[in-house]
Amino acid sequence: MAPTLFYHHVRVQLGVEDPLVLQALRSTLYHLGCRDISFTGSLGNLRTAIADGNLDLLIVATELGETLYNTLAQIRHGELGNNPFLPVVAVTVRPTEKSVQDAIDCGVDDLLPFPWTAGYLDERLEKLISARRPFVVTSDYIGPDRRAAMRPGQQPVQPIIVPNPLRAKALDRKSDEVLAREIKTTAAILNADKIRRLAELVVRLVNELQNRAEDGEAMSSLSEACLNKMVTATTSILKRASGTAYAPGATTCRTLRATAMQLRDGMETGEAPNPMLLRPLTDRFIVEFQVDPAVTHIGLPEHLRDRLPTLQLREDVA
């Protein structure tokens, strides 16, 4: 027997401009029992609602614009709103390969094509309640685990079972207070995992910079990109490390960042970066941030090396 779902406890925010999509969503949600449904067709108003609201489900249309994906990524990275685990469903009227990939990369739970057949949205929400994917954390991604297999050169990433506000309200009928405690506890675990992934990336970047120097390519654009990403990654670590077990490593991390900045600035005046200036700091950094020793023996995997000049690491991670 299917469990009884209490959708009338669920707070829903819609970010949809198309009136046909909006009507289809509101009609289905109302039929399911949802009564607390807010909606807007403005991305600015949507961001305000996410920041101010205590939401259980967010449904957005990808047609709101490319900056929508940055908004969704900010939710996952803890930069917008108070819940990085907010269930997010994206709806698309005109799917393209890029829009689908962008939606996946920013950490949505599900992506639905519109129009849909009767009962389709109901089924997708029930699956999100009963079988939500665990989250994974990498240096540039936080969100549902969609990996079919590990890529060559990647280190194992342990999935995290995260709070599911939609299930908590529609099935488990948890109070806001209990759910808030679960979110806070899991967010701390996620934050520590993010620090570890960023620390691993820093070591890989130092190794890659050394490889470039040994190959006579110290002044290449790839070397400059390594240093830029190193500065960004160490900045993110410093913002996240306060109050965690990694706080004592902040001094080493700060010195490593300053040295990377000096090497990067030196490239602008024609001075080749010397990775050996980073090595003693990196060795200490590895110990203080408990970086897997295996990471110290490999450079960046090919899929990251190819993307390095454009790889997005968020400088404003909280």
Salt bridges, closest charged atoms under 4 A:
ASP56 OD2 - ARG11 NE 3.57
ASP56 OD1 - LYS169 NZ 3.30
GLU66 OE2 - LYS98 NZ 3.67
GLU79 OE2 - ARG314 NE 2.79
ASP102 OD2 - LYS98 NZ 2.69
ASP109 OD2 - ARG76 NH2 2.89
ASP109 OD1 - ARG132 NE 2.83
ASP110 OD2 - ARG124 NE 2.86
ASP140 OD2 - ARG307 NH2 3.74
ASP145 OD1 - ARG147 NE 2.88
ASP172 OD2 - ARG167 NE 3.25
ASP176 OD1 - ARG11 NH2 2.94
ASP176 OD1 - LYS169 NZ 2.72
GLU182 OE2 - LYS174 NZ 2.75
ASP193 OD1 - ARG196 NH2 3.01
ASP193 OD1 - ARG197 NH1 2.82
GLU200 OE2 - ARG197 NH2 3.03
GLU208 OE2 - ARG212 NH1 2.33
GLU208 OE2 - ARG305 NE 3.25
ASP215 OD2 - ARG212 NH2 2.95
GLU217 OE1 - ARG212 NE 3.04
ASP265 OD1 - ARG264 NE 3.58
GLU302 OE2 - ARG305 NH1 3.28
ASP316 OD1 - ARG314 NH2 3.68
